[in-house]
Amino acid sequence: MTGVEPALASTLLAAFDLAGTLVFALSGATKAVQHRLDFFGVMVLCFAAGNSGGIARDVMIGAVPPAALSHWGYIAVSLFAGGVTFFWYPLIDRLRSPVLLFDAAGLALFVVSGTDKALAYHAGPVAAVLFGTLTGIGGGMVRDVLVGETPAVLKTDVYALAALVGAGALVAGRTLHLPAPVASILGATLCFGIRLGAMRYGWRLPSARPDGPAATGHTRARREEHDR
């Protein structure tokens, strides 16, 4: 990688990846407890939340077998998060909005690790941004689907947009030859800040409305018939 020794770059990438796995696994385990899943369900959900995005990224960039399945650290971190949350949930629950906070932190860390790893495997700038976004949103999507919720990324919350901005900032920084750690911190900070701002101030993207200006002719006809 440009601007940093290979050993340092590899260590930084692994640190971001494991940290993202931990916080997303905590968010998955917290949501599992809130849905009253059993111990096995908590472990499944924390592993899925912590590793699904990374597994999808690794398969698509050719880094096989995926790190989450070939390195014991990812499994250990996920099980640790699940065990702590299952047995000491009141401690985790004392944090303000724990699921959302862990989710925002995991999103930022995974966006950075996913984008960096894509660049390390010689993906182009656009592909690296997309792979970084996929890494960030994949675990949360699988987590929400498994508990029967609409994934946050598909709703009006500023979620995927935060991931795209963070990944784009990292790629832009690397293109401008910023040191890899600086570009990574820039991307993570922007992603985390945008996500927290959306949570705090209610930033939302426009949502589709079947009765709005973009309604289809069939929808308008049904509405007019109902009015008569």
C-alpha positions in Angstrom: 0.0 0.0 0.0 1.2 3.5 -0.8 2.6 5.6 2.1 2.8 2.9 4.7 4.9 -0.2 5.3 3.1 -3.5 4.3 3.3 -4.9 7.8 1.7 -1.8 9.4 -1.0 -1.6 6.7 -1.9 -5.3 7.3 -2.0 -4.7 11.1 -4.2 -1.7 10.7 -6.6 -3.5 8.3 -6.9 -6.5 10.7 -7.5 -4.1 13.7 -10.3 -2.3 11.9 -11.9 -5.6 10.7 -11.8 -7.2 14.1 -13.1 -4.0 15.8 -15.9 -3.8 13.3 -16.7 -7.5 13.9 -16.9 -6.9 17.7 -19.2 -3.9 17.6 -21.5 -5.3 15.0 -21.6 -8.6 16.9 -22.6 -6.7 20.0 -25.4 -5.0 18.0 -26.6 -8.4 16.7 -26.5 -10.0 20.2 -28.3 -7.0 21.7 -31.1 -7.2 19.2 -31.3 -11.0 19.7 -31.8 -10.5 23.4 -34.4 -7.8 22.8 -36.2 -10.3 20.6 -35.9 -13.0 23.3 -34.0 -15.5 21.3 -32.3 -18.4 23.0 -28.6 -18.8 23.6 -28.0 -20.5 20.2 -30.1 -17.8 18.5 -28.0 -15.1 20.1 -24.8 -16.7 18.9 -26.1 -17.1 15.4 -27.3 -13.5 15.2 -24.1 -12.0 16.6 -22.0 -14.0 14.1 -24.2 -13.1 11.2 -24.2 -9.4 12.1 -20.5 -9.3 12.7 -19.3 -11.3 9.6 -21.8 -11.3 6.8 -20.6 -8.1 5.1 -17.0 -9.2 5.3 -17.7 -12.7 4.0 -19.6 -11.2 1.0 -16.7 -8.8 0.3 -14.0 -11.4 0.5 -15.9 -13.8 -1.9 -16.4 -11.0 -4.4 -12.8 -9.8 -4.4 -11.4 -13.3 -4.5 -10.0 -13.3 -0.9 -11.0 -16.9 -0.3 -11.6 -18.6 2.0 -13.1 -15.5 3.7 -11.2 -14.3 6.7 -14.2 -14.7 9.0 -14.2 -18.5 8.3 -10.4 -19.1 8.1 -9.2 -17.1 11.1 -10.3 -18.1 14.6 -10.1 -14.5 15.8 -13.3 -13.5 14.0 -15.3 -16.4 15.5 -13.8 -15.8 19.0 -14.7 -12.1 18.9 -18.3 -12.9 17.8 -18.8 -15.5 20.4 -17.3 -13.3 23.1 -19.7 -10.5 22.2 -22.6 -12.9 22.2 -21.7 -14.4 25.6 -21.2 -11.0 27.3 -24.5 -9.7 26.0 -26.4 -12.9 26.8 -25.2 -13.2 30.4 -24.7 -9.5 31.2 -27.3 -7.7 29.1 -28.2 -5.2 31.8 -24.6 -3.9 31.6 -24.8 -3.5 27.9 -28.3 -2.0 28.1 -27.0 0.8 30.3 -25.5 2.4 27.3 -27.7 5.0 25.6 -29.4 3.4 22.6 -26.9 0.5 22.5 -28.0 -1.1 19.2 -27.9 2.1 17.3 -24.6 3.2 18.8 -22.9 -0.1 18.2 -24.4 -0.2 14.7 -23.0 3.3 13.8 -19.5 2.4 15.1 -19.5 -1.0 13.3 -20.6 0.7 10.1 -17.7 3.1 10.2 -15.1 0.5 11.1 -16.4 -1.9 8.4 -16.5 0.7 5.7 -12.9 1.5 6.4 -11.7 -2.1 6.5 -13.8 -3.1 3.5 -12.5 -0.3 1.3 -8.9 -0.8 2.4 -9.1 -4.5 1.7 -10.6 -3.9 -1.7 -7.8 -1.5 -2.6 -5.3 -4.0 -1.4 -6.7 -6.5 -3.8 -6.4 -3.9 -6.6 -10.0 -2.9 -7.0 -10.6 0.3 -8.8 -11.8 3.4 -6.9 -15.5 3.0 -7.7 -15.4 -0.8 -7.0 -13.5 -0.1 -3.7 -16.2 2.4 -2.6 -18.9 -0.2 -3.4 -17.1 -3.0 -1.6 -16.6 -0.8 1.4 -20.3 0.0 1.5 -21.2 -3.6 1.1 -18.9 -4.5 4.0 -20.6 -1.9 6.2 -24.2 -2.6 5.4 -24.2 -6.4 4.9 -24.1 -7.5 8.5 -26.8 -5.1 9.6 -29.1 -6.2 6.7 -28.7 -9.9 7.6 -29.2 -9.1 11.3 -32.5 -7.3 10.7 -33.8 -9.9 8.2 -33.2 -12.7 10.7 -35.4 -11.0 13.3 -38.1 -10.1 10.8 -37.4 -6.4 10.5 -37.0 -4.3 7.4 -33.3 -3.6 7.0 -32.4 -0.1 8.1 -30.5 0.5 4.8 -33.8 0.1 2.9 -35.6 2.6 4.9 -35.3 6.4 5.0 -32.5 6.5 7.6 -29.2 8.0 6.4 -27.4 4.7 6.6 -26.0 3.5 3.3 -25.4 7.2 2.3 -23.1 7.5 5.4 -21.2 4.4 4.3 -20.8 5.7 0.7 -19.5 9.0 1.9 -17.0 7.4 4.3 -15.8 5.0 1.7 -15.5 7.8 -0.9 -13.6 10.0 1.5 -11.1 7.2 2.1 -10.6 6.5 -1.6 -10.2 10.2 -2.3 -7.6 10.5 0.5 -5.6 7.6 -0.9 -5.9 9.1 -4.4 -4.4 12.3 -3.0 -1.6 10.2 -1.5 -2.6 10.8 2.1 -1.0 8.3 4.5 -3.2 5.2 4.8 -4.0 5.7 8.5 -5.0 9.3 7.9 -7.3 8.4 5.0 -8.8 5.6 7.1 -9.5 7.8 10.1 -11.0 10.4 7.8 -13.4 7.9 6.2 -14.4 6.4 9.5 -14.9 9.8 11.2 -17.1 11.0 8.3 -19.2 7.9 8.2 -19.7 7.7 12.0 -20.4 11.5 12.2 -23.1 11.4 9.5 -24.7 8.3 11.0 -24.8 9.9 14.5 -26.1 13.1 13.1 -28.9 11.3 11.4 -29.7 9.5 14.6 -29.6 12.7 16.7 -31.2 15.2 14.4 -33.5 12.9 12.4 -31.9 13.3 9.0 -33.9 11.3 6.6 -34.0 10.7 2.8 -37.2 11.2 0.9 -39.4 8.1 1.0 -41.7 6.7 -1.7 -45.4 7.7 -1.3 -48.0 5.8 -3.5 -50.4 8.8 -3.1 -47.7 11.4 -3.9 -46.8 13.2 -7.2 -45.0 10.0 -8.4 -48.1 7.8 -8.0 -48.9 5.6 -10.9 -52.0 6.0 -13.1 -53.5 2.8 -11.5 -53.0 4.2 -8.0 -54.5 7.5 -9.0 -57.5 5.8 -10.6 -58.1 3.7 -7.4 -57.9 6.9 -5.3 -60.3 8.8 -7.5 -62.7 5.8 -7.4 -62.5 5.7 -3.6 -63.2 9.5 -3.5 -66.4 9.1 -5.5 
